[in-house]
């Protein structure tokens, strides 16, 4: 197989979707990085991706939430 055929093959290959859940072990605002590495027999170099994840806690009063729910239902 020549180099051009190999490049066409990689362009025709579809991306795959990987889903994951992130569990935060600490209370409050948290920020971090999830690093994913895919090893497969058909990959000469493992595919890698990094995703920045964060959780921000914003206080919300119950009165404001109830008022918003009543306002939208009118």
N, C-alpha and C positions, 0 to 999 in steps of 0.2 A: 504494500500500500504506500503510495507516495504522500508527501506532506500535505498536498492540497486535499486529498480525499480525507485525511485525518481531520483537517480543519472543518470541512463540510459536515463531517459526522458530529463534531462537537457543537456546531451551530444548530444542528437538527435535534440535539438532545434536549429534552424538556427539563425544566427545574422541578424539583420535588419539594413539597411542603411538609415541614416538620412542626408539630405543635408541642408546646410544653407549658407546664404550670410553674409559676415561681411562688414559693412560700417564704414569707419574710418572718424571721425568727425574733425580731426585735420590735418593740412598740415604737410609734412615732415615725418621723420621716426617715426613709431609707433609700439609698441609691447604690447601684452596683452594676456589674457586667456579667452576662451569661455568655460563656464561650462554648461553642459547639464544634466538634471535629467529627467528620464522617470518614470512616475507614471502609474501603470496599476493595474487593479483588480486582475490579476493573479501573481503579484509580491508581495512577503511579504516585501521585502526591495527594495526601488527604485534603479534603475540602474543609475550610474553616470559616466560621462566621462569629462575629461578636455582636451582641445586642445589649444596649444600655437599658436597664430597667430601673424604675423608681416608683416610690409610693409617697404621696404627700397627704398628710392628714389635715383636713380643713374642718374646723368646728361648725356645726349647723344646729341652730336652736330648733326644738320641736315646734314651737309656736310658728316660726317662719315657714317650716315645712308644711304644717297643717294649713296655714293661710294660703300658701301657694297652691295646694291641692284644691281648696275651696274655690279660689279665684279661677282656676282653669276649668272647673266643672260647671261654672255659671254660664 
